[in-house]
Amino acid sequence: MGTAYDHDSPPLLEDLKVTIHNSSMIFPSKETEKKSMFLSNIDKVLTFDVETVHFFGSNNDFPPHVVTEMLKNALEDALVVYDFLGGRLKAHPETQRLEMDCTPEGAGFVVASSQYKLDQIGDLDYPNTAFSQLVHKNKNFLKEGDDPLCVAQITSFKCGGFAIGISTSHTTFDGLSFKTFLDNVASIAAKKPLAVTPCHDRHLLAARSPPRVNFPHPEMLKLNDLPKSNIFEASTEELHFKVFKVTSNDITKLKEEARNSVGGDKTTRITGFNAITAHIWRCKALSCDDDRNPNRSSTILYAVDIRSRLEPPLPKSYTGNAVLTAYATATCREVEEWPFMRLVEAVREGATRMTNEYARSIIDWGEMNKGFPNGEVLVSSWWRLGFEEVEFPWGKPKYCCPVVYHRKDIILLFPPVDGGDGVSIIVALPPKDMNKFHALFNKFLGV
């Protein structure tokens, strides 16, 4: 329960011995309209790439060379439905506001192979930085300085299994809309109708005119006020990675701890996400080695989907980023002394705070200011996005994960590699902080 991979576990492969065989641009299979696409204030700050890897076991009916051709054809058709994916980011010539230039300049497509079998590369849910070799880095396919919004790489393994690595600009999708994109690519590959007709109208999240910031937003910091080190920047210090595998029994235990603590109620509904996030918060807040000040403020950030919270609600098929950052904050002394139920309630209240008016206020704040969410730690949940449920003609993935990088303040939640109701928690911290975090994690779970 709540165990982690330790450093005496079998060493990870640091080199997957990947050879690139072909790099090319792919283009929409039909002519598309040339236009500019408005980006919301949520979209326009997310100018970094998101890289995911989707692992598939061997299938005699669909060897890698067959899948490669099917995937390439499906993506060419998808570039018609998602015409912006073949375009590029640009600044509006008059306002300098970032937008998408929907021109059919194309997406990248890379074919590669590894000298290993899939079962030789280690546990798929362990954060192996070598998985970055399964996603193509060099985007200069046709001309120097070109920056496609989407690049797909298919890497075959000696066993007949393969990995599909996809890099997309975060301006294009959030997690939910990327899942819809995968569903549609799978449907196109299977010669079926689209699973979902996507909604590309990003004016639905435009700021109000004039902007109305009706709430204080302590979770947001203006660009000039950001500390030198923030949650989105890569860390330069040594980091240790661990995977904490939390079982469904562990989650039940956390919920019971909350209900049985002061202020708890045995009838209170507690979500698994809120219980786990509160547990992570107390472990992170109390494990920082460089600041023992009990009055230091600790803020945990976590994403909330606003599609159903707006009035009127956004279409579920909305393509752009419809996620905002909720927060909970307390001093380290309060985190340590409060009953666990109070921490869970603080997390719940952060999500409840995200009403239509509050969400619109954040979007309007982004119209008036340049800035980012800021806190001590960000919990990014891939737990129930359902990437592993996408049914391609060649089957469902064995596992899906983002490529992890050297960031110590972003904690990732994943579904367990073997399925089930538990969750895998990926943490990267400096060695001393990790030792404390690990000890606290197990202590609070009663391990």
RANOR-V129118 format. One line per field, one symbol per residue. ss: DSSP state (H for helix, E for strand, C for the rest). psi: psi as a letter, one per 20 degrees, with the letter a starting at -180 (. if undefined). Layout:
# RANOR-V129118
ss->???
psi->???
This chain:
# RANOR-V129118
ss->CCEECCCCCCCCCCCCCEEEEEEEEECCCCCCCCEEEECCCCHHHCCCEEEEEEEECCCCCCCHHHHHHHHHHHHHHHHHHCHHHHCEEEECCCCCCEEEEECCCCEEEEEEEECCCHHHCCCCCCCCHHHHHHCCCCCCCCCCCCCCCEEEEEEECCCCCEEEEEEEECCCCCHHHHHHHHHHHHHHHCCCCCCCCCECCHHHHCCCCCCCCCCCCCCEEEHHHCCCCCCCCCCCCCCEEEEEEECHHHHHHHHHHHHHCCCCCCCCCCCHHHHHHHHHHHHHHCCCCCCCCCCCEEEEEEEEECCCCCCCCCCCCECCCCEEEEEEEEEHHHHHHCCHHHHHHHHHHHHHCCCHHHHHHHHHHHHHCCEEECCCEEEEECCCCCHHHCCECCECCCEEEECCCCCCCEEEEECCCCCCCCEEEEEEECHHHHHHHHHHHHHHHCC
psi->pkrqprijrpqqpiojlppphpprqqrqirpqpprqpqpriggiimjrqppqpopprqohimrhhghggggghhhhhhiggmhhhjaqqrpphgijpprpomqlirrqppprqqirqhjijaphjpmoiiihiippgojmghqpiqnqipppppoqrhiirrpopppqpihgqagghhggggghgggghjkrqphpoqojniihkqqqorqonjqqmiiqpqgiiprhprhiqqqirpqppqoooprhhgggggghgghirpirpiipppqhggggghggghgghjiphjojoijpppppqqqppjgiirorqqqhjphaolprorqqqrrhgghhhqqhhhgghhgghghhhmrghgghggghgihiqparqpahqpooojgkhjhiipnrhjrqqhqqqqpqampijopppqqqhjaajaqpopppqqgghgggggghghghik.
